[in-house]
């Protein structure tokens, strides 16, 4: 059984990290698994790039710019530029030797110039089983990656709140119809990383008659594990006598990541006289102007490429805060829990499937900055710290280990081949 995974990158972005972890998990179970990407950043010999040459890289850049330029007339602003994907340009992967040699094609996240809807159609026409792990909602919407409060995808899309020129027959309506045509060319088996996302997919008209199951992403619990806090803080240059709040994302300024709510929560904690007891550590893309607004001392770590540093950061922190308003099954939450650090978050997406309120963290209503501040305050100053840290890792060991996840995928593959 040869399984080929397809994702735009093997490293960059949450979907890339999750996809690579799934491949790794399957390979440890001796499944013949490889990965086809546009952008290869790792040294893994099981990853192949279709854009390795200068010509390939130029084509990928052209495809990406074509996609961006095509959406600019419809966007409401730069902040929403990548909230919607049209997938009009991409590579023809159907002719690649790895695709031809595979028994199962396993898709992940392929927007921004890697695979177009036409390219997806060609893969489906090969007649091979196609598994698609959903890392967001794009597969069953007219183009947005997260629908928010919009339920248009449950009907036919149109009047899209993400685009500027919304109308009954707008870009989302056109693309919704195009996806319907493409999906009819083969049999898709959808895998949602969370039960929440699976339930959303089952409500969508594009995928309501599609096989949909829920399999979480795995995490290497032998690598992501607690290290002594004092040693972690010493190595990172963090104080040993402060409460450390950790927050991070690829782009913390993305409105979906809820930085505005974290800022409000920090202000409320400051008003309670916690300024001398707390320090904040942030990683990911952020600006000095944003950091200057926070009422606590901030250690800005920027974008972290070394996973060893991530393990130290999670272990050094007292709590990881996720103020996201829309998310599926965030890698950061799973990584933090695996390292024994409890979570404070909003009750959104797949987060409640990882965080049990009052056991390994606290959840509050979406957008409730006061609730977020109360949860942080309680976890830092009013709880049995060791119990929460122990339960955090226990959750991951019970549900998200590579062996548990890979066996679920193997069962799916075997059922498709039968």
TABEL-V48203 format. One record per helix or strand. SS is the DSSP state (a for helix, b for strand). FROM is the first residue (numbers start at 1). TO is the last residue. Records with the same first field share a line. If there is no record, write none. Layout:
SS->FROM-TO / FROM-TO
//
This chain:
b->2-6 / 9-9 / 32-37 / 39-39 / 47-49 / 75-75 / 84-84 / 104-107 / 129-134 / 144-144 / 163-163 / 188-192 / 211-214 / 219-219 / 243-251 / 278-285 / 297-300 / 319-322 / 343-346 / 357-357 / 361-364 / 401-401
a->14-28 / 54-72 / 78-80 / 93-95 / 97-101 / 117-124 / 138-140 / 152-154 / 171-183 / 195-203 / 229-236 / 255-257 / 259-271 / 288-293 / 307-316 / 331-338 / 351-353 / 369-381 / 385-399 / 402-417
//
